[in-house]
Amino acid sequence: MSSFVAVASTTTFNLDAQSTIPIPITAMTSTTRTPPSAVPEERNPLDEFFGYNLATSRTHESRHDLSIADALPPYVEDLPPTYALKAPEPITLAKYLFKFGFLFPPFWIMGAWILLSPLRAPSSDSDVEGAWMADKSESERQRVIEEMRKAEVRWALRCLWALLVLLLLGAISGISAWAIMRS
C-alpha cells in the first residue's frame, strides 16, 4: 500500500491538457430564433463556473426575459378610480350597548329601547358659553343630528336582533331541556 501512495504522489496531472478536450459537435448546436451574434457576449465568471452561458441558452429569448420597454401595453388606458375614504361613523351609545351586550345581555334591551326614543339636540342658546356646536349654523347642526340618528338607529336595530336571537336560542334550549326531562 505504501508503494501505491508513492506512485500516486509522483504522478503529476496536467490540468491544461484536460481543458483542451474537444467538445462533441452535437453539444455545440443551438436552435435560436436569432443568430447568436445578435446577443451581446457577456462573460460572467459565475455562469462560466456553473457551465451556463446566456448566448447558447435556449431560453434567452423567452417572453419572460423581455425588458420593461418591450413589455406589452396595459389593457386599460386610464388608471383605476381612487376611492375616497368614508367619514368615520359617529360614536353612539347604542354602539357601546351592542358591544357590551355580549358581556351583559340586558344592555341589548337598553339598546333596543333607543328605537323608541327620539334623538334631540342639546339646547343651542347662543348666549351660553358651552353651547353645543356653537360655531356651526342651524342647518349644519340638523345634518349632524340626522347622521347621528341614522347611526344610532343602525346600532339599536343590531341590539334588537341580538336580543331576539338570544331569546330564540333560550327558548329552543328551554324547550329541548323540557322535552328531554319529560321523556
C-alpha positions as CSV (number, residue, x, y, z in Angstrom):
1,M,0.0,0.0,0.0
2,S,2.8,2.4,0.7
3,S,4.2,1.9,-2.8
4,F,0.9,2.9,-4.3
5,V,0.9,6.1,-2.3
6,A,4.4,6.9,-3.5
7,V,3.5,6.2,-7.1
8,A,0.4,8.4,-6.9
9,S,2.3,11.2,-5.3
10,T,4.9,11.3,-8.0
11,T,2.4,11.4,-10.9
12,T,1.6,15.0,-11.9
13,F,-1.6,15.9,-13.5
14,N,-1.7,18.3,-16.4
15,L,-4.8,20.4,-15.9
16,D,-4.3,22.4,-19.1
17,A,-4.4,19.2,-21.1
18,Q,-7.8,18.3,-19.6
19,S,-9.3,21.6,-20.6
20,T,-8.5,21.1,-24.3
21,I,-10.7,18.1,-24.7
22,P,-12.8,18.6,-27.8
23,I,-16.5,19.2,-27.3
24,P,-18.8,16.9,-29.3
25,I,-20.4,18.6,-32.2
26,T,-24.0,17.8,-31.0
27,A,-23.4,19.7,-27.8
28,M,-22.4,22.9,-29.7
29,T,-25.6,23.1,-31.8
30,S,-28.1,25.7,-30.7
31,T,-31.6,26.4,-32.0
32,T,-32.3,30.1,-31.5
33,R,-34.6,32.3,-33.4
34,T,-31.9,34.9,-33.9
35,P,-28.3,34.4,-34.7
36,P,-26.1,34.1,-31.6
37,S,-24.2,37.2,-32.8
38,A,-27.2,39.4,-32.0
39,V,-26.9,38.5,-28.3
40,P,-24.2,40.5,-26.6
41,E,-21.4,38.4,-25.3
42,E,-21.1,38.9,-21.5
43,R,-18.6,37.0,-19.6
44,N,-19.9,36.2,-16.2
45,P,-17.4,34.1,-14.1
46,L,-20.3,32.6,-12.1
47,D,-22.0,31.5,-15.3
48,E,-18.8,30.0,-16.6
49,F,-18.2,28.1,-13.3
50,F,-21.7,26.5,-13.5
51,G,-21.5,26.0,-17.2
52,Y,-24.3,28.3,-18.2
53,N,-24.0,30.8,-21.0
54,L,-26.8,33.1,-22.0
55,A,-25.8,33.2,-25.6
56,T,-26.1,29.4,-26.0
57,S,-29.1,29.0,-23.8
58,R,-32.4,28.1,-25.5
59,T,-34.4,30.3,-23.2
60,H,-32.6,33.6,-23.7
61,E,-35.4,34.7,-25.9
62,S,-38.2,33.8,-23.6
63,R,-41.1,36.2,-23.2
64,H,-40.2,36.4,-19.5
65,D,-36.8,37.9,-20.4
66,L,-38.3,41.0,-22.1
67,S,-37.2,44.3,-20.8
68,I,-39.6,46.8,-19.3
69,A,-39.5,48.8,-22.5
70,D,-40.6,45.8,-24.6
71,A,-43.4,44.8,-22.2
72,L,-46.9,44.6,-23.5
73,P,-49.1,47.7,-23.1
74,P,-51.7,47.7,-20.3
75,Y,-55.2,46.5,-21.1
76,V,-56.8,49.8,-20.0
77,E,-55.5,53.2,-20.7
78,D,-56.8,55.0,-17.7
79,L,-55.9,54.1,-14.1
80,P,-58.5,52.5,-11.8
81,P,-60.5,55.0,-9.8
82,T,-59.3,56.2,-6.4
83,Y,-61.8,55.8,-3.7
84,A,-62.4,58.4,-1.1
85,L,-62.3,57.5,2.5
86,K,-65.6,57.4,4.2
87,A,-66.1,59.7,7.2
88,P,-65.9,57.7,10.4
89,E,-69.2,56.7,11.9
90,P,-70.2,58.8,14.9
91,I,-69.7,57.3,18.3
92,T,-73.1,56.5,19.7
93,L,-74.5,55.0,22.9
94,A,-76.3,52.2,21.0
95,K,-72.9,51.1,19.6
96,Y,-71.4,50.6,23.0
97,L,-74.6,48.9,24.3
98,F,-74.4,46.4,21.4
99,K,-70.8,45.6,22.0
100,F,-71.1,45.3,25.8
101,G,-74.3,43.3,25.4
102,F,-72.2,40.3,24.7
103,L,-70.9,40.5,28.2
104,F,-74.2,41.6,29.8
105,P,-77.2,40.9,27.6
106,P,-79.6,43.4,29.3
107,F,-77.6,46.1,27.6
108,W,-79.3,44.9,24.4
109,I,-82.7,45.7,25.9
110,M,-81.5,49.2,26.6
111,G,-80.0,49.5,23.1
112,A,-83.3,48.4,21.5
113,W,-85.1,50.9,23.7
114,I,-83.3,53.7,21.8
115,L,-85.5,52.9,18.8
116,L,-88.5,54.3,20.8
117,S,-86.8,57.5,22.0
118,P,-86.2,60.5,19.7
119,L,-82.8,62.0,19.4
120,R,-82.9,65.7,20.3
121,A,-80.1,68.2,20.1
122,P,-79.0,69.9,23.2
123,S,-80.2,73.4,23.7
124,S,-78.3,75.8,21.4
125,D,-78.6,79.1,23.3
126,S,-76.1,81.5,21.7
127,D,-75.5,83.4,25.0
128,V,-74.4,80.2,26.8
129,E,-70.6,79.6,26.5
130,G,-70.8,75.8,26.4
131,A,-73.5,75.6,23.7
132,W,-73.5,72.5,21.6
133,M,-71.6,73.2,18.3
134,A,-71.9,77.0,18.6
135,D,-69.6,77.5,15.7
136,K,-72.0,75.7,13.2
137,S,-75.2,77.0,11.6
138,E,-78.6,75.6,12.4
139,S,-78.7,73.6,9.1
140,E,-75.2,72.0,9.8
141,R,-76.4,71.1,13.3
142,Q,-79.5,69.4,11.8
143,R,-77.3,67.5,9.4
144,V,-75.1,66.2,12.2
145,I,-78.2,65.2,14.2
146,E,-79.6,63.3,11.2
147,E,-76.2,61.4,10.7
148,M,-76.1,60.6,14.4
149,R,-79.7,59.4,14.4
150,K,-79.0,57.1,11.4
151,A,-76.0,55.5,13.2
152,E,-77.9,55.3,16.4
153,V,-80.9,53.5,14.7
154,R,-78.5,51.1,12.9
155,W,-76.9,50.0,16.2
156,A,-80.2,49.9,18.0
157,L,-81.5,47.6,15.4
158,R,-78.5,45.4,15.9
159,C,-79.2,45.3,19.6
160,L,-82.8,44.3,18.9
161,W,-81.7,41.5,16.5
162,A,-79.1,40.3,19.0
163,L,-81.8,40.3,21.7
164,L,-84.2,38.3,19.5
165,V,-81.6,35.7,18.6
166,L,-80.7,35.3,22.3
167,L,-84.4,34.9,23.2
168,L,-84.9,32.4,20.4
169,L,-81.8,30.4,21.4
170,G,-83.0,30.5,25.0
171,A,-86.5,29.3,24.0
172,I,-85.1,26.5,21.9
173,S,-82.8,25.3,24.6
174,G,-85.5,25.6,27.2
175,I,-88.0,23.6,25.1
176,S,-85.4,20.9,24.3
177,A,-84.4,20.6,28.0
178,W,-88.1,20.3,28.9
179,A,-88.6,17.6,26.3
180,I,-85.5,15.7,27.5
181,M,-86.6,15.8,31.1
182,R,-90.2,14.7,30.2
183,S,-89.1,11.7,28.3
